[in-house]
Amino acid sequence: MESVAMPEGATLLLSDEQVRRACDMKTLVDTVQEVLREAAGPEVDLPPRADLGIEGTFFRVLPAIHGPAGVLGLKMFHGSFERGVRYLLLLCDIETGQTLGVLDAAYLTAARTGAVSGVATRHLARADADVVGVIGSGLEAETNLAAVASVRKIRRARVFSPRSARREAFAARMSAELDIDVVPVGAPSEAVAGADIVVVATNTGPGGAVALRAEWLEQGQHVISIGSTLPAIRELDAEVFRRAGKVVFDVPASTVAASSGDVSDWSADDPNRVTTVPTLTELLRGETPGRSGSDDITVFKSIGSAVQDLAAAVAVCRTARTAGLGTVVSGLASLKTF
């Protein structure tokens, strides 16, 4: 993956609307897959995320250096469940230190999350998978369904969300966008029944009920879970992991266990079980097998990483510059010499 070419001293500023216009899901899936194959090694530095908080406000910072792409940077987001959250991504050139881009990362994060799920689906779902069950009707549910549809020939999807108006609007919107039959249903078990791929993309909030229960699962299904990224949040019944023939994380197990209430609940009685879960990088490199057969239940648990964010930002900046999107400014982060 080549870094973004920019005039000397220039920085591209992209709003959320401009990022949306520059996002192409198939391109993001392919770009993220390429980066994930290189997501560990001497040219990649991915330190632990920093989580800060005070009086109901949380602040998370995710830095990374990705040598093969020639970039370094960070994503930050802050806010609360009551007030909402703001996202920002900073992208810099390794060699020159130039600030290449400053992006509103709200939609970018959702698109990147979907792209990573698309990579996992490409390598873990059955090749003949064509029916999707979606639990959730927010932005991440949209991008994950779009990513799944970019790697499998999806014919039909069913969506459940607690509010009927939201699931009906989601079904109408995604039917038109993806040119497939998306139908709203009145219970999460209805979305799961008969599905080949199950997307769980919810915002249950701290202490909320789980969104997916193991007793709804059927043989051969591939489960994608992206909603539990804080210790206080659960999205999956712990038995979902126990029923799976294959569980894969997007980042190292220690990071997922520390960040996801789903995984910490699953490992509560045996912390060692999580340490053996492979990453998507290991799967892409052939260091761990995928599904063992058509009846296997596979689970992909994703919490995101800064390397994924940087990969998505590079792809979006490249498209945006070609399309003439964004505002180019100069003089941001001037060079100080010693």
C-alpha positions as CSV (number, residue, x, y, z in Angstrom):
1,M,0.0,0.0,0.0
2,E,1.5,3.3,-1.1
3,S,1.2,6.4,1.1
4,V,-0.8,9.4,0.0
5,A,1.1,11.9,-2.3
6,M,0.6,15.5,-1.1
7,P,2.2,18.8,-2.1
8,E,5.0,19.7,0.3
9,G,3.6,21.3,3.5
10,A,-0.1,20.5,2.5
11,T,-2.7,18.9,4.7
12,L,-6.0,17.5,3.5
13,L,-9.0,18.3,5.8
14,L,-12.0,16.0,5.3
15,S,-15.4,16.4,6.9
16,D,-17.6,13.5,7.7
17,E,-19.7,14.1,4.6
18,Q,-16.6,14.2,2.4
19,V,-15.3,11.0,4.0
20,R,-18.6,9.3,3.2
21,R,-18.3,10.3,-0.4
22,A,-14.7,9.0,-0.6
23,C,-15.5,5.6,0.9
24,D,-15.8,2.6,-1.4
25,M,-16.5,-0.6,0.6
26,K,-14.8,-3.1,-1.7
27,T,-11.7,-0.9,-1.9
28,L,-11.7,-0.6,1.9
29,V,-12.0,-4.4,2.4
30,D,-9.2,-5.1,0.0
31,T,-7.0,-2.4,1.6
32,V,-7.6,-3.5,5.2
33,Q,-7.0,-7.1,4.2
34,E,-3.6,-6.1,2.8
35,V,-2.7,-4.2,6.0
36,L,-3.9,-7.0,8.3
37,R,-1.5,-9.4,6.7
38,E,1.3,-7.0,7.9
39,A,-0.3,-6.1,11.2
40,A,2.6,-7.5,13.2
41,G,6.3,-7.2,12.7
42,P,9.3,-4.9,12.9
43,E,7.8,-2.3,10.7
44,V,4.6,-2.0,12.6
45,D,4.3,-0.4,16.1
46,L,0.9,-0.7,17.7
47,P,1.0,0.1,21.4
48,P,-1.9,-0.4,23.8
49,R,-4.8,2.1,23.4
50,A,-5.0,4.7,26.1
51,D,-8.3,5.0,28.0
52,L,-9.0,8.0,30.1
53,G,-12.1,9.1,31.9
54,I,-13.4,11.7,34.3
55,E,-16.9,12.5,35.6
56,G,-18.8,10.5,32.9
57,T,-16.6,11.5,30.0
58,F,-14.3,8.9,28.3
59,F,-11.4,9.7,26.1
60,R,-9.6,7.0,24.0
61,V,-6.5,7.4,22.0
62,L,-5.2,4.8,19.5
63,P,-1.7,5.5,18.0
64,A,0.1,3.4,15.5
65,I,3.1,3.4,13.1
66,H,2.7,1.4,9.9
67,G,6.0,1.2,8.0
68,P,4.8,-0.6,4.9
69,A,2.3,2.1,4.3
70,G,4.7,4.9,5.1
71,V,2.4,6.5,7.6
72,L,1.9,7.1,11.3
73,G,-0.9,8.7,13.2
74,L,-3.6,8.3,15.7
75,K,-7.4,8.2,16.2
76,M,-9.0,9.7,19.2
77,F,-12.6,9.8,20.3
78,H,-14.3,11.2,23.4
79,G,-17.7,11.9,24.9
80,S,-20.3,9.9,26.8
81,F,-23.2,7.6,26.1
82,E,-25.5,10.5,27.1
83,R,-24.0,13.3,25.0
84,G,-22.6,11.3,22.1
85,V,-19.0,10.8,20.9
86,R,-16.7,12.8,18.5
87,Y,-14.0,11.1,16.4
88,L,-10.9,12.6,14.8
89,L,-8.0,10.9,12.9
90,L,-4.5,12.4,12.3
91,L,-2.4,10.9,9.4
92,C,1.3,11.8,9.0
93,D,4.1,10.8,6.6
94,I,6.8,8.8,8.3
95,E,9.7,10.1,6.2
96,T,8.9,13.8,6.1
97,G,6.8,14.1,9.2
98,Q,4.2,16.0,7.1
99,T,0.6,16.0,8.4
100,L,-1.1,14.4,5.4
101,G,-4.6,14.5,6.6
102,V,-7.0,15.4,9.4
103,L,-10.3,13.5,9.1
104,D,-13.6,13.4,10.9
105,A,-13.5,9.7,11.8
106,A,-17.1,9.1,12.7
107,Y,-18.2,7.4,9.5
108,L,-14.6,6.3,8.8
109,T,-14.6,4.2,12.0
110,A,-17.9,2.6,11.0
111,A,-16.7,1.9,7.5
112,R,-13.4,0.5,8.7
113,T,-15.2,-1.7,11.2
114,G,-17.4,-3.0,8.3
115,A,-14.3,-3.6,6.1
116,V,-12.6,-5.7,8.8
117,S,-15.7,-7.8,9.1
118,G,-15.8,-8.2,5.4
119,V,-12.2,-9.6,5.5
120,A,-13.2,-12.0,8.2
121,T,-16.4,-13.0,6.3
122,R,-14.3,-13.6,3.1
123,H,-12.2,-16.2,5.0
124,L,-14.6,-17.7,7.6
125,A,-18.1,-17.7,6.2
126,R,-19.3,-20.6,3.9
127,A,-18.6,-19.9,0.2
128,D,-22.3,-20.3,-0.6
129,A,-23.6,-18.0,2.2
130,D,-26.3,-15.8,0.8
131,V,-28.7,-14.9,3.7
132,V,-27.7,-12.4,6.4
133,G,-29.4,-11.8,9.8
134,V,-28.7,-8.4,11.3
135,I,-29.2,-7.4,14.9
136,G,-29.0,-3.6,15.1
137,S,-30.0,-0.8,12.8
138,G,-27.4,1.8,13.3
139,L,-24.5,3.0,11.2
140,E,-22.2,0.0,12.0
141,A,-25.0,-2.4,11.1
142,E,-25.2,-0.6,7.7
143,T,-21.5,-0.7,7.0
144,N,-21.1,-4.3,8.2
145,L,-24.0,-5.5,6.0
146,A,-22.5,-3.6,3.0
147,A,-19.1,-5.2,3.7
148,V,-20.6,-8.7,3.9
149,A,-22.4,-8.0,0.6
150,S,-19.1,-7.0,-1.0
151,V,-17.5,-10.4,-0.4
152,R,-20.5,-12.8,-0.7
153,K,-23.4,-12.9,-3.2
154,I,-26.1,-11.9,-0.7
155,R,-29.8,-12.5,-1.8
156,R,-31.7,-11.6,1.3
157,A,-31.2,-10.0,4.8
158,R,-33.5,-9.8,7.8
159,V,-33.0,-7.0,10.4
160,F,-34.1,-6.7,14.0
161,S,-33.9,-3.6,16.1
162,P,-36.0,-2.9,19.2
163,R,-37.7,0.1,17.6
164,S,-39.9,-0.9,14.7
165,A,-39.5,2.5,12.9
166,R,-35.7,2.2,12.9
167,R,-35.6,-1.4,11.6
168,E,-38.2,-0.5,8.9
169,A,-36.1,2.5,7.8
170,F,-32.9,0.4,7.8
171,A,-34.6,-2.3,5.6
172,A,-35.8,0.3,3.1
173,R,-32.5,2.1,3.0
174,M,-30.3,-0.9,2.6
175,S,-32.6,-2.6,0.1
176,A,-32.1,0.4,-2.1
177,E,-28.4,0.8,-1.5
178,L,-27.4,-2.9,-1.9
179,D,-30.2,-4.0,-4.3
180,I,-31.1,-7.0,-2.2
181,D,-34.2,-7.9,-0.3
182,V,-33.9,-6.6,3.3
183,V,-36.9,-7.4,5.5
184,P,-37.6,-6.1,9.1
185,V,-38.5,-8.7,11.7
186,G,-40.0,-8.4,15.2
187,A,-37.6,-10.5,17.2
188,P,-33.8,-11.1,17.1
189,S,-34.3,-14.8,16.9
190,E,-36.2,-14.3,13.6
191,A,-33.3,-12.4,12.2
192,V,-30.9,-15.3,13.1
193,A,-33.1,-18.2,12.0
194,G,-32.0,-19.5,8.6
195,A,-29.2,-17.0,8.2
196,D,-25.8,-18.0,6.9
197,I,-24.1,-14.9,8.4
198,V,-25.2,-13.1,11.5
199,V,-24.2,-9.5,12.1
200,V,-24.5,-8.2,15.6
201,A,-23.9,-4.5,15.7
202,T,-25.7,-3.0,18.7
203,N,-25.4,-0.4,21.3
204,T,-26.7,-2.2,24.4
205,G,-25.1,0.2,26.8
206,P,-23.6,-0.6,30.2
207,G,-25.5,-3.3,32.0
208,G,-27.8,-3.9,29.0
209,A,-29.1,-7.3,28.0
210,V,-27.2,-9.3,25.5
211,A,-28.3,-9.0,21.9
212,L,-27.5,-12.6,20.7
213,R,-28.2,-15.8,22.6
214,A,-26.5,-19.1,21.8
215,E,-29.8,-21.0,21.6
216,W,-30.8,-19.1,18.5
217,L,-27.7,-20.2,16.5
218,E,-27.7,-22.9,13.8
219,Q,-25.0,-25.1,12.3
220,G,-22.8,-23.5,9.7
221,Q,-23.4,-19.9,10.7
222,H,-20.8,-17.2,10.8
223,V,-21.2,-14.6,13.5
224,I,-19.8,-11.1,13.4
225,S,-19.8,-9.1,16.7
226,I,-18.6,-5.5,16.8
227,G,-20.6,-3.8,19.6
228,S,-18.9,-4.7,22.8
229,T,-15.7,-2.6,22.9
230,L,-15.8,-1.5,26.6
231,P,-15.6,-3.8,29.7
232,A,-19.0,-2.7,30.9
233,I,-20.8,-3.6,27.6
234,R,-22.0,-7.1,26.6
235,E,-23.4,-8.0,23.2
236,L,-23.1,-11.8,23.0
237,D,-24.1,-14.6,25.4
238,A,-20.9,-16.2,26.6
239,E,-22.3,-19.6,25.3
240,V,-22.0,-18.2,21.8
241,F,-18.2,-18.5,22.1
242,R,-18.5,-22.0,23.7
243,R,-20.6,-23.3,20.8
244,A,-18.2,-22.0,18.1
245,G,-15.9,-24.4,16.3
246,K,-13.7,-21.4,15.5
247,V,-13.3,-18.0,17.3
248,V,-11.1,-15.3,15.7
249,F,-10.2,-11.8,17.1
250,D,-9.1,-8.8,15.0
251,V,-6.4,-7.9,17.5
252,P,-4.4,-9.8,20.1
253,A,-6.4,-11.7,22.7
254,S,-5.0,-9.7,25.6
255,T,-6.3,-6.5,24.1
256,V,-9.7,-7.9,23.4
257,A,-10.1,-9.4,26.8
258,A,-9.2,-6.1,28.4
259,S,-11.7,-4.1,26.2
260,S,-14.7,-6.3,25.6
261,G,-17.3,-7.3,28.2
262,D,-18.3,-10.2,26.0
263,V,-14.9,-11.8,26.1
264,S,-14.2,-11.0,29.8
265,D,-17.5,-12.7,30.7
266,W,-16.6,-15.7,28.5
267,S,-13.2,-16.1,30.2
268,A,-14.3,-15.4,33.7
269,D,-14.1,-19.0,34.8
270,D,-11.0,-19.8,32.8
271,P,-8.8,-16.8,31.7
272,N,-6.5,-19.1,29.8
273,R,-9.1,-20.0,27.2
274,V,-8.8,-16.5,25.6
275,T,-5.1,-16.6,25.2
276,T,-5.4,-19.3,22.6
277,V,-7.7,-17.4,20.3
278,P,-6.0,-16.5,17.0
279,T,-6.1,-13.1,15.3
280,L,-7.3,-12.4,11.8
281,T,-3.7,-11.6,10.9
282,E,-2.8,-15.2,11.8
283,L,-5.7,-16.5,9.7
284,L,-4.7,-14.5,6.7
285,R,-1.1,-15.7,7.0
286,G,-2.2,-19.3,7.1
287,E,-0.8,-19.7,10.7
288,T,-4.2,-20.9,11.9
289,P,-7.0,-22.8,10.1
290,G,-10.4,-21.4,9.2
291,R,-13.6,-23.2,9.5
292,S,-13.2,-27.0,9.6
293,G,-16.4,-27.8,7.8
294,S,-19.7,-26.5,6.5
295,D,-21.5,-27.2,9.8
296,D,-19.0,-25.2,11.9
297,I,-20.1,-22.2,13.7
298,T,-17.5,-19.5,13.4
299,V,-17.3,-16.3,15.5
300,F,-15.4,-13.1,14.6
301,K,-15.1,-10.6,17.5
302,S,-13.8,-7.2,16.5
303,I,-12.8,-4.2,18.7
304,G,-10.8,-2.3,16.1
305,S,-7.2,-1.0,16.0
306,A,-5.3,2.1,15.0
307,V,-3.5,0.2,12.1
308,Q,-7.0,-0.5,10.6
309,D,-7.9,3.1,11.0
310,L,-4.7,4.3,9.3
311,A,-5.3,1.9,6.4
312,A,-8.8,3.2,5.9
313,A,-7.6,6.8,6.1
314,V,-4.9,6.3,3.5
315,A,-7.5,4.8,1.1
316,V,-10.0,7.5,1.7
317,C,-7.5,10.3,1.3
318,R,-6.3,8.9,-2.0
319,T,-9.9,8.7,-3.3
320,A,-10.7,12.2,-2.0
321,R,-7.7,13.8,-3.6
322,T,-8.6,12.2,-7.0
323,A,-12.2,13.4,-6.7
324,G,-11.2,16.9,-5.5
325,L,-12.8,16.5,-2.1
326,G,-11.8,18.2,1.0
327,T,-9.9,21.4,1.9
328,V,-6.1,21.6,1.4
329,V,-4.3,23.8,4.0
330,S,-0.6,24.5,4.5
331,G,1.5,25.3,7.5
332,L,0.0,22.8,9.9
333,A,2.6,21.3,12.3
334,S,5.6,23.2,11.1
335,L,9.0,21.6,11.2
336,K,11.3,22.3,14.2
337,T,14.9,21.4,13.7
338,F,17.7,20.8,16.3
